[in-house]
Amino acid sequence: MFTLLWVIATPETYHPILMRRRMEQLGLEAPKQPPFLSLVGQFLRIGLLRPVHMLFTEPIVAILGLYIACEFGTLFLFFGAFFLVFEGTYGWTLVQSGMVFLAVAFGCCLGTVLVYLCDRFLYQTKARHFPPNEIPPEYRLYSAMVGTLLLPTSLFWFGWSARPEVNPAVPIVAIASFACGNVSLFISSMQCMWLLIWRGLFDISC
């Protein structure tokens, strides 16, 4: 509901619509829109069929898609382990175990900062050497490289430290580390994959 209200209150940002409105304000004849059925056919062909085609014909798209799917499966299985560990091992109540998810939120914030730093100091530095539409998509994977190290490390960290003789703060820090790696890996991988799909859809360089 909040998102819907935000969308209603947000001004239009779609470039073709803004250009059409601007041309109408200047008294220029705006280009005619294609027929509705043509738009539907274009959407079905480009927006639905071609990404599926790339999923089965482009190895990098298929591998990234499978990797992200595996990552999400691990994420939600990991969530289920919180209550098992903190209620069964440390004797916490349900509410106390639920508070552990604050570590996930904190780790997501750290992951966002990590993505920003990689973009600011690595991606943009290298992107200056390329024309705007010819930047290699793999340059978006710097934060994913960090995330791929954090994910297995934090899982082993959590698994080996979730014992009664170990302070519960230790596995909680591992949870924050996992969330940081998850966010950095997801954002970076999705950026790279969408750049690849964009190139496939519109036949332009990334």
C-alpha positions as semicolon CSV with decimal commas, in nm:
position;residue;x (nm);y (nm);z (nm)
1;M;0,000;0,000;0,000
2;F;0,280;0,239;0,091
3;T;0,456;0,163;-0,237
4;L;0,138;0,230;-0,435
5;L;0,094;0,569;-0,266
6;W;0,458;0,651;-0,336
7;V;0,416;0,563;-0,705
8;I;0,107;0,783;-0,733
9;A;0,290;1,079;-0,576
10;T;0,606;1,035;-0,786
11;P;0,630;1,242;-1,107
12;E;0,672;1,072;-1,443
13;T;1,030;0,972;-1,526
14;Y;0,990;0,755;-1,838
15;H;1,198;0,924;-2,108
16;P;0,971;0,864;-2,414
17;I;0,670;1,006;-2,230
18;L;0,869;1,307;-2,111
19;M;0,990;1,370;-2,467
20;R;0,635;1,345;-2,602
21;R;0,506;1,592;-2,343
22;R;0,792;1,828;-2,418
23;M;0,723;1,817;-2,791
24;E;0,356;1,890;-2,726
25;Q;0,452;2,190;-2,510
26;L;0,673;2,322;-2,791
27;G;0,399;2,276;-3,045
28;L;0,585;2,004;-3,232
29;E;0,417;1,701;-3,379
30;A;0,491;1,403;-3,161
31;P;0,559;1,070;-3,334
32;K;0,258;0,843;-3,354
33;Q;0,246;0,552;-3,118
34;P;0,236;0,205;-3,276
35;P;-0,094;0,012;-3,254
36;F;-0,176;-0,152;-2,925
37;L;-0,155;-0,505;-3,066
38;S;0,188;-0,424;-3,203
39;L;0,302;-0,312;-2,857
40;V;0,164;-0,631;-2,701
41;G;0,343;-0,844;-2,959
42;Q;0,666;-0,655;-2,903
43;F;0,632;-0,705;-2,528
44;L;0,570;-1,078;-2,565
45;R;0,859;-1,118;-2,808
46;I;1,119;-0,900;-2,635
47;G;1,009;-0,889;-2,274
48;L;0,919;-1,257;-2,228
49;L;1,046;-1,484;-2,502
50;R;1,391;-1,343;-2,563
51;P;1,508;-1,356;-2,196
52;V;1,398;-1,721;-2,184
53;H;1,585;-1,783;-2,508
54;M;1,898;-1,624;-2,362
55;L;1,860;-1,834;-2,047
56;F;1,900;-2,151;-2,251
57;T;2,146;-2,025;-2,514
58;E;2,378;-1,788;-2,321
59;P;2,590;-1,980;-2,067
60;I;2,673;-1,672;-1,857
61;V;2,304;-1,584;-1,815
62;A;2,215;-1,943;-1,726
63;I;2,503;-1,978;-1,477
64;L;2,426;-1,647;-1,307
65;G;2,057;-1,736;-1,289
66;L;2,130;-2,074;-1,131
67;Y;2,381;-1,919;-0,891
68;I;2,134;-1,655;-0,773
69;A;1,862;-1,921;-0,736
70;C;2,097;-2,133;-0,523
71;E;2,185;-1,825;-0,322
72;F;1,820;-1,748;-0,246
73;G;1,753;-2,110;-0,150
74;T;2,044;-2,102;0,092
75;L;1,923;-1,769;0,231
76;F;1,577;-1,891;0,326
77;L;1,708;-2,223;0,460
78;F;1,950;-2,020;0,671
79;F;1,660;-1,816;0,811
80;G;1,496;-2,136;0,929
81;A;1,808;-2,228;1,125
82;F;1,791;-1,915;1,341
83;F;1,511;-2,040;1,565
84;L;1,654;-2,392;1,573
85;V;1,989;-2,264;1,697
86;F;1,892;-1,981;1,929
87;E;1,593;-2,155;2,087
88;G;1,736;-2,506;2,096
89;T;2,101;-2,429;2,167
90;Y;2,087;-2,108;2,370
91;G;1,739;-2,142;2,519
92;W;1,613;-1,807;2,392
93;T;1,245;-1,725;2,364
94;L;1,068;-1,686;2,031
95;V;1,083;-1,305;2,056
96;Q;1,452;-1,307;2,143
97;S;1,527;-1,539;1,851
98;G;1,328;-1,310;1,619
99;M;1,545;-1,017;1,720
100;V;1,836;-1,197;1,552
101;F;1,693;-1,079;1,220
102;L;1,820;-0,732;1,311
103;A;2,163;-0,872;1,228
104;V;2,031;-0,949;0,880
105;A;1,916;-0,588;0,840
106;F;2,252;-0,459;0,962
107;G;2,437;-0,689;0,723
108;C;2,220;-0,572;0,433
109;C;2,315;-0,214;0,513
110;L;2,683;-0,312;0,515
111;G;2,636;-0,490;0,182
112;T;2,480;-0,179;0,030
113;V;2,777;0,026;0,146
114;L;3,011;-0,234;-0,002
115;V;2,834;-0,218;-0,339
116;Y;2,856;0,161;-0,335
117;L;3,228;0,158;-0,254
118;C;3,301;-0,095;-0,530
119;D;3,100;0,113;-0,775
120;R;3,260;0,440;-0,669
121;F;3,624;0,335;-0,652
122;L;3,648;0,036;-0,888
123;Y;3,369;0,036;-1,146
124;Q;3,357;0,407;-1,222
125;T;3,736;0,428;-1,232
126;K;3,755;0,161;-1,503
127;A;3,440;0,278;-1,681
128;R;3,605;0,609;-1,769
129;H;3,826;0,425;-2,020
130;F;3,525;0,308;-2,226
131;P;3,251;0,482;-2,424
132;P;2,922;0,503;-2,226
133;N;2,754;0,208;-2,403
134;E;3,059;-0,018;-2,429
135;I;3,151;-0,081;-2,064
136;P;3,212;-0,455;-2,006
137;P;2,932;-0,599;-1,788
138;E;3,179;-0,806;-1,583
139;Y;3,308;-0,485;-1,426
140;R;2,989;-0,492;-1,219
141;L;3,107;-0,808;-1,043
142;Y;3,362;-0,657;-0,806
143;S;3,129;-0,662;-0,505
144;A;3,013;-1,012;-0,608
145;M;3,373;-1,130;-0,575
146;V;3,366;-1,017;-0,213
147;G;3,022;-1,171;-0,161
148;T;3,133;-1,512;-0,288
149;L;3,397;-1,517;-0,016
150;L;3,167;-1,394;0,261
151;L;2,885;-1,643;0,196
152;P;3,065;-1,976;0,253
153;T;3,290;-1,825;0,520
154;S;2,993;-1,697;0,722
155;L;2,805;-2,028;0,685
156;F;3,099;-2,225;0,823
157;W;3,148;-1,957;1,087
158;F;2,786;-1,988;1,198
159;G;2,787;-2,368;1,189
160;W;3,107;-2,409;1,391
161;S;3,027;-2,140;1,649
162;A;2,661;-2,224;1,725
163;R;2,743;-2,417;2,044
164;P;2,639;-2,355;2,405
165;E;2,997;-2,283;2,515
166;V;3,034;-2,008;2,251
167;N;2,887;-1,664;2,311
168;P;2,575;-1,616;2,092
169;A;2,720;-1,290;1,964
170;V;2,966;-1,494;1,754
171;P;2,703;-1,664;1,532
172;I;2,507;-1,338;1,519
173;V;2,809;-1,164;1,368
174;A;2,829;-1,452;1,120
175;I;2,466;-1,384;1,026
176;A;2,547;-1,018;0,959
177;S;2,844;-1,125;0,748
178;F;2,622;-1,362;0,548
179;A;2,365;-1,088;0,485
180;C;2,639;-0,850;0,372
181;G;2,774;-1,104;0,124
182;N;2,424;-1,196;0,007
183;V;2,326;-0,837;-0,075
184;S;2,656;-0,750;-0,243
185;L;2,644;-1,068;-0,451
186;F;2,278;-1,030;-0,546
187;I;2,297;-0,665;-0,649
188;S;2,620;-0,710;-0,842
189;S;2,507;-1,026;-1,019
190;M;2,170;-0,878;-1,114
191;Q;2,338;-0,567;-1,254
192;C;2,567;-0,779;-1,467
193;M;2,289;-1,012;-1,582
194;W;2,053;-0,730;-1,675
195;L;2,330;-0,562;-1,872
196;L;2,379;-0,887;-2,061
197;I;2,005;-0,921;-2,121
198;W;1,987;-0,555;-2,226
199;R;2,254;-0,618;-2,487
200;G;2,067;-0,924;-2,608
201;L;1,733;-0,747;-2,620
202;F;1,840;-0,433;-2,796
203;D;2,146;-0,556;-2,980
204;I;2,377;-0,291;-2,832
205;S;2,700;-0,313;-2,635
206;C;2,690;-0,276;-2,260
